[in-house]
Amino acid sequence: MDRGLWVYISASAEMDAECEVIGQTLAGVTTTRRATIRRTPEGGNPDLEGLASSHIYIILLGTDLEAPIGVEWEAARRAGLAILGYRNAEATTSPAMTDFLRRQEFAWQEYHTPAEFRHKMERTLLKRLLDETPGTGLDLTAVEQIAARLKEIEGEEQQDEGPAEERRGAGRGGIILPRP
């Protein structure tokens, strides 16, 4: 039986909005494939079996590092999972979070607003899904949907940057005629 795509998210309760964005992103691109999202259990033991069987591990950091996020982080690294890490740069970090960040050699993607998180996460997650294919079990239709969405995102970025420079060959030499 095909189990589809599995994503494991380590996050405290304060990161619920970010987890929702991840779910919405996956729902938008895995319409032909089942996707399972597992998350840090509240106040319980980590789901290390679920984590080890995941394709992608996402860690979301805010104010505090709650148990068992640190255990999940170490298990994901030992398992060699594809890891995406995001940190809310606006959050005032606890001493435990500060120590965790200082000890980890990882390039955290920082964000300041929910919109910035959505943009960074969607782009990175979709690229990672394509990079991990065929290991994620996504079929051709899902891969095409992801590629199309990435093109949309790139188009949105170009619109945000203003109109692209139009080149018509004048840089290679020629005669510039005055306008009438």
Secondary structure as UniProt FT lines:
FT   STRAND          5..10
FT   HELIX           13..15
FT   HELIX           16..29
FT   TURN            31..32
FT   STRAND          35..39
FT   TURN            42..43
FT   HELIX           48..52
FT   STRAND          56..61
FT   TURN            67..68
FT   HELIX           69..79
FT   STRAND          82..88
FT   TURN            89..90
FT   HELIX           95..103
FT   STRAND          109..111
FT   HELIX           114..132
FT   TURN            133..136
FT   HELIX           140..160
FT   HELIX           170..172
//
